[in-house]
Amino acid sequence: MRLSKRLFWEARDNSWAEASLGTNVLYDLTISNPTKAFDLSAYTSFVLEALCQAEALSYEPSPLGHPRTREFLANHLPFSSKPSAHQILLTTSTSEAYSFLFKLLCDPGDEVLVPVPSYPLFEYLARLDNVHIVPYRLEYLHGKGYEVDFGLLERRITSRTKALVAVHPNNPTGTGFFYRDIERIVELAQRCDFALIVDEVFSDFWIEKPDDVPFSWWEIPSTVPLFVLGGLSKSLLMPQMKLAWTVFRAPDEESERLLRAMELLGDTYLSPSTPIQLALPQWWKIRGELQHLVSQRIQENLSFLRAFLPDYTRLLTYHGGWSAVIEFPAVVSEERLIHEALFAGVRIFPGYFFDFEREGYLVTSLLTPSENLMKGMESILSLLKHHLS
């Protein structure tokens, strides 16, 4: 059977994944599934009852998603400037939203700019839509965060550049884009005629956001097409309930055309489940409680890391999100260290998973139960001390 050339279908798991399968993991520092990281049993009845609505038995498809759900989000998304319900498209996930937007903006062979370091999913999503990923560099400044390398970014823009992706706060670096960088990106997008796709799934968790980082790119005035992504997976700790939103706008002369195009995309797939769309306003009532659980865990873990990590390591600057990056001395490769950690019962991500530009980084989930993080980090530091001696 001949398979398409979109992905490397026969590719084997990497060595880290293979080693994980054969190891008894005692302390998983990669856990990012909130349904596994927290005991949410107290909300079981409330969550299930919201799904039992008589209206959910009637199917009335709407291209952008259920009107009642979009109207609710228009009024309740935490933006300083509220969108209208007609500026919101509902999908089952942000991954699906990316696929929709790549189809909307790109012909086969066109290019999308994505940040590095960042989450590796973009390459897979783009290849499935016959789009080429072109990386642009984020440069780390300790105590500040990451700045865009505009020299490289401008050299990467071509006539086939159709969009730039930003993740705000970024995964896994946990840092946001500064106002000044966003304004320069907007100017470039206007001059070079490409759209902006901003993934803000972690934006409810700005734990230590500095003043020169905006809460959302939606706050920044611009005259280029803008698509801001969010969803239940992070905002309500419900990855299993498969609902996401894309809030979009375009210059006045293009807004009606964009609306029609988004409606055509949504009408072609009609993917979100009616019961879940109707349940969202009810679930939103516990949003504050759920996010408090996460914020408290993140703050506890950050406090532990800052107090516990020795001088020969460094916790990189953090603004928000669910991950933290630890820099360690180059006395051992990431590959060897993470394998030694696995054999000691600790699973943690290496920096190369996220395209850090050099060796010497580990990425831990801040959702990890604090006791597990403590014991796991004790084991990793013991391994590092051995290599330093």
Stockholm file with secondary structure:
# STOCKHOLM 1.0

chainA/1-389         MRLSKRLFWEARDNSWAEASLGTNVLYDLTISNPTKAFDLSAYTSFVLEALCQAEALSYEPSPLGHPRTREFLANHLPFSSKPSAHQILLTTSTSEAYSFLFKLLCDPGDEVLVPVPSYPLFEYLARLDNVHIVPYRLEYLHGKGYEVDFGLLERRITSRTKALVAVHPNNPTGTGFFYRDIERIVELAQRCDFALIVDEVFSDFWIEKPDDVPFSWWEIPSTVPLFVLGGLSKSLLMPQMKLAWTVFRAPDEESERLLRAMELLGDTYLSPSTPIQLALPQWWKIRGELQHLVSQRIQENLSFLRAFLPDYTRLLTYHGGWSAVIEFPAVVSEERLIHEALFAGVRIFPGYFFDFEREGYLVTSLLTPSENLMKGMESILSLLKHHLS
#=GR chainA/1-389 SS CCCCSSSCTTCCCCHHHHHHHTSCCSEETTCCCHHHHSCCGGGHHHHHHHHCCGGGGSCCCCTTSCHHHHHHHHHHSCCSSCCCGGGEEEESCHHHHHHHHHHHHCCTTCEEEEEESSCTHHHHHHHHTTCEEEEEEEEEETTTEEEECHHHHHHHCCTTEEEEEEESSCTTTCCCCCHHHHHHHHHHHHHHTCEEEEECTTTTCCSSCCTTSCSCGGGSCCSSCEEEEEEHHHHSSCGGGCCEEEEEECCHHHHHHHHHHHHHHHHHHCCSCHHHHHHHHHHGGGHHHHHHHHHHHHHHHHHHHHHHSCTTSEECCCCSSSEEEEECCTTSCHHHHHHHHHHTTEECEEGGGGTCSSSCEEEEETTSCHHHHHHHHHHHHHHHHHHHC
#=GC SS_cons         CCCCSSSCTTCCCCHHHHHHHTSCCSEETTCCCHHHHSCCGGGHHHHHHHHCCGGGGSCCCCTTSCHHHHHHHHHHSCCSSCCCGGGEEEESCHHHHHHHHHHHHCCTTCEEEEEESSCTHHHHHHHHTTCEEEEEEEEEETTTEEEECHHHHHHHCCTTEEEEEEESSCTTTCCCCCHHHHHHHHHHHHHHTCEEEEECTTTTCCSSCCTTSCSCGGGSCCSSCEEEEEEHHHHSSCGGGCCEEEEEECCHHHHHHHHHHHHHHHHHHCCSCHHHHHHHHHHGGGHHHHHHHHHHHHHHHHHHHHHHSCTTSEECCCCSSSEEEEECCTTSCHHHHHHHHHHTTEECEEGGGGTCSSSCEEEEETTSCHHHHHHHHHHHHHHHHHHHC
//
